[in-house]
Amino acid sequence: MDQKLKGGRSANLPLGYFATNPDYGQNLPWAEIIQLLQSPQHATGFAKKILGDQHQPFSKSMIEYMESLDKLGLKIFEMLARGLGLEDDFFTKNFEVKEETIIRINRYPPCPLPEKCLGLGSHSDPHTLTILLQDEVGGLQVLKDGENNQWVGIRPVPNSFVINIGDTLEVRLSLSLSLSLSLSLSLII
């Protein structure tokens, strides 16, 4: 644990390693989290803090993983734009500065009091897009709108990702589609 804490986040910069989450109510949060800017320099700097001179294998793996996620995310944005009838680069043209993208890795270690703990509490993802690789244990749930507002478990599918539209993208889509719709209506009138 001491070695992990060398990469701990600071009060003024919420990046690095941390082992607790905000209070989500009755259940205690139970997760280890690494949150970094998605840049080779930041990943390497973080790895050096924790592993010193032995950081290269970890740094290399993190950078390769970040680059792969970046490519996947850009492809998802292109497909989403195309599916909405927008130009393929509608979303991607605004993601040139990679250092503003965050990578977050959550780990949920075995808990001695599982009835009193929760991996992450009920929340929405504030970011633009979440690319989630679930393990075989699962635990991810989504709130199904309707009469009962029921929580539904998402079954893990091996070798696949769960893609979640975050709050930022949802607002952007809402504004873009509303603007597009109102422009179309004003042209018809």
Disulfide bonds with the S-S distance in Angstrom:
none
